[in-house]
């Protein structure tokens, strides 16, 4: 994580908007802002040791950060700092799960593709419609189904038949 000490005036415009309008923090109360997409933490008037502690909390692989720790941050620095750390940790965990999912998808994709070309798998339009209301992100491989629906259906079929195993890393 990139750590930058700067006053509110030196924050990038997007982060100023985030602080003022998303977090609703007055300029005089700005202490911390985290841009998760850019993996950057901006701060002003906070001790270096606290910033190191915040970064370690943000980059923690725990689903739930210790309540006592977060309570102490809330009491000492207020809701804005508490919320920024909590939201950044959530974004960090999501990025981690997305990387794992991409790796697993690369492994499962050929198996699913192969199964999709076999006519022995029963098709069920109603089940497909119930399983997915996702926006079609590609071309139609099957006339009545979106790409997302088809892959979800076949992945479910392969999981149910035991040809694929659910990865515990994604729970």
C-alpha positions as CSV (number, residue, x, y, z in Angstrom):
1,X,0.0,0.0,0.0
2,X,1.2,3.5,-0.9
3,X,1.2,5.8,2.1
4,X,1.2,9.6,1.5
5,X,1.1,12.3,4.1
6,X,-0.8,15.3,2.7
7,X,-3.3,18.0,3.7
8,X,-6.8,18.1,2.4
9,X,-5.8,20.7,-0.2
10,X,-3.2,18.3,-1.6
11,X,-5.5,15.3,-2.0
12,X,-6.5,14.3,-5.5
13,X,-9.8,15.8,-6.6
14,X,-11.5,12.4,-6.5
15,X,-10.4,11.9,-2.9
16,X,-11.5,15.4,-1.9
17,X,-15.0,14.5,-3.3
18,X,-14.9,11.2,-1.4
19,X,-14.0,12.9,1.9
20,X,-16.6,15.7,1.6
21,X,-19.5,14.0,-0.2
22,X,-19.2,10.3,0.4
23,X,-17.9,10.3,3.9
24,X,-19.4,13.7,4.8
25,X,-16.3,14.8,6.7
26,X,-15.6,18.5,7.1
27,X,-12.3,19.7,5.8
28,X,-11.2,20.6,9.3
29,X,-11.8,17.0,10.5
30,X,-9.9,15.3,7.6
31,X,-7.3,12.8,9.0
32,X,-7.4,9.8,6.7
33,X,-8.7,8.9,3.3
34,X,-8.1,5.6,1.5
35,X,-8.3,5.1,-2.2
36,X,-8.6,1.3,-2.4
37,X,-8.6,1.1,-6.2
38,X,-5.2,2.9,-6.3
39,X,-4.1,1.0,-3.1
40,X,-3.2,4.4,-1.5
41,X,-3.7,5.8,2.0
42,X,-3.6,9.5,2.5
43,X,-3.3,11.0,5.9
44,X,-2.7,14.2,7.8
45,X,-1.9,14.8,11.5
46,X,-1.7,11.1,12.5
47,X,1.4,9.4,14.1
48,X,3.5,7.2,11.9
49,X,3.0,4.2,14.2
50,X,-0.7,4.5,13.9
51,X,-0.5,4.6,10.1
52,X,1.6,1.4,10.2
53,X,-1.0,-0.1,12.4
54,X,-3.8,1.0,10.1
55,X,-2.0,-0.5,7.0
56,X,-1.6,-3.8,8.8
57,X,-5.3,-3.8,9.7
58,X,-6.3,-3.0,6.1
59,X,-4.1,-5.8,4.7
60,X,-5.2,-8.3,7.3
61,X,-6.6,-11.5,5.8
62,X,-9.2,-11.8,8.6
63,X,-12.8,-11.5,7.6
64,X,-13.5,-9.5,10.8
65,X,-11.0,-7.2,12.2
66,X,-10.7,-7.4,16.0
67,X,-13.6,-5.5,17.6
68,X,-11.5,-4.1,20.5
69,X,-9.0,-2.7,18.0
70,X,-11.6,-1.1,15.8
71,X,-13.5,0.2,18.9
72,X,-10.3,1.9,20.1
73,X,-9.8,3.5,16.7
74,X,-13.4,4.7,16.7
75,X,-13.0,6.2,20.2
76,X,-9.7,7.9,19.4
77,X,-10.2,9.1,15.8
78,X,-14.0,8.9,15.1
79,X,-16.3,7.4,12.6
80,X,-14.6,8.6,9.5
81,X,-11.2,6.9,10.2
82,X,-12.9,3.8,11.5
83,X,-15.1,3.5,8.4
84,X,-12.2,4.1,6.0
85,X,-10.2,1.3,7.6
86,X,-13.1,-1.0,7.6
87,X,-14.1,-0.3,4.0
88,X,-10.4,-0.6,2.8
89,X,-10.1,-4.0,4.5
90,X,-13.3,-5.2,2.9
91,X,-12.0,-4.0,-0.6
92,X,-8.6,-5.8,0.1
93,X,-10.4,-9.0,1.0
94,X,-12.6,-8.8,-2.1
95,X,-9.5,-8.2,-4.4
96,X,-7.9,-11.3,-2.8
97,X,-11.0,-13.5,-3.5
98,X,-11.2,-12.1,-7.0
99,X,-7.6,-13.2,-7.7
100,X,-8.3,-16.7,-6.3
101,X,-11.5,-16.9,-8.4
102,X,-9.7,-15.9,-11.6
103,X,-7.1,-18.7,-11.0
104,X,-9.8,-21.2,-10.3
105,X,-11.8,-20.1,-13.3
106,X,-8.7,-20.6,-15.5
107,X,-8.6,-24.2,-14.3
108,X,-12.3,-24.9,-14.5
109,X,-13.0,-23.1,-17.8
110,X,-11.7,-25.9,-20.1
111,X,-13.7,-28.5,-18.1
112,X,-16.9,-26.5,-18.4
113,X,-16.2,-25.8,-22.1
114,X,-15.8,-29.5,-22.7
115,X,-19.0,-30.4,-20.8
116,X,-21.0,-27.7,-22.7
117,X,-20.3,-29.5,-26.0
118,X,-21.7,-32.8,-24.7
119,X,-25.4,-33.3,-25.5
120,X,-25.8,-35.6,-22.5
121,X,-26.3,-32.7,-20.0
122,X,-30.0,-32.0,-19.6
123,X,-31.0,-28.4,-20.5
124,X,-33.6,-26.6,-18.5
125,X,-34.6,-23.1,-19.5
126,X,-36.6,-22.4,-16.3
127,X,-33.6,-23.4,-14.1
128,X,-31.3,-21.1,-16.1
129,X,-33.7,-18.2,-15.8
130,X,-34.0,-18.8,-12.0
131,X,-30.3,-19.1,-11.5
132,X,-29.1,-16.0,-13.2
133,X,-30.4,-12.5,-13.9
134,X,-27.0,-11.3,-14.8
135,X,-26.3,-9.0,-17.8
136,X,-25.0,-10.9,-20.8
137,X,-21.3,-10.2,-21.0
138,X,-20.6,-11.9,-24.3
139,X,-22.0,-13.5,-27.4
140,X,-24.8,-16.0,-27.2
141,X,-23.4,-19.5,-27.4
142,X,-26.9,-20.9,-26.9
143,X,-29.8,-19.1,-28.6
144,X,-32.1,-18.7,-25.5
145,X,-29.3,-18.3,-22.9
146,X,-27.0,-15.5,-22.0
147,X,-23.3,-16.4,-21.7
148,X,-23.4,-15.9,-17.9
149,X,-26.5,-18.2,-17.6
150,X,-24.9,-21.0,-19.6
151,X,-21.6,-21.0,-17.6
152,X,-23.4,-20.8,-14.3
153,X,-25.7,-23.7,-15.3
154,X,-22.8,-25.9,-16.5
155,X,-20.6,-25.0,-13.5
156,X,-23.5,-26.0,-11.2
157,X,-24.0,-29.2,-13.1
158,X,-20.4,-30.1,-12.9
159,X,-20.2,-29.3,-9.2
160,X,-23.3,-31.4,-8.6
161,X,-22.0,-34.3,-10.6
162,X,-18.7,-34.2,-8.7
163,X,-16.6,-33.3,-11.8
164,X,-15.6,-30.1,-10.1
165,X,-15.1,-29.4,-6.4
166,X,-16.1,-26.2,-4.6
167,X,-13.0,-24.2,-3.5
168,X,-13.1,-23.4,0.2
169,X,-10.9,-20.4,-0.5
170,X,-13.9,-18.5,-1.9
171,X,-16.1,-18.8,1.2
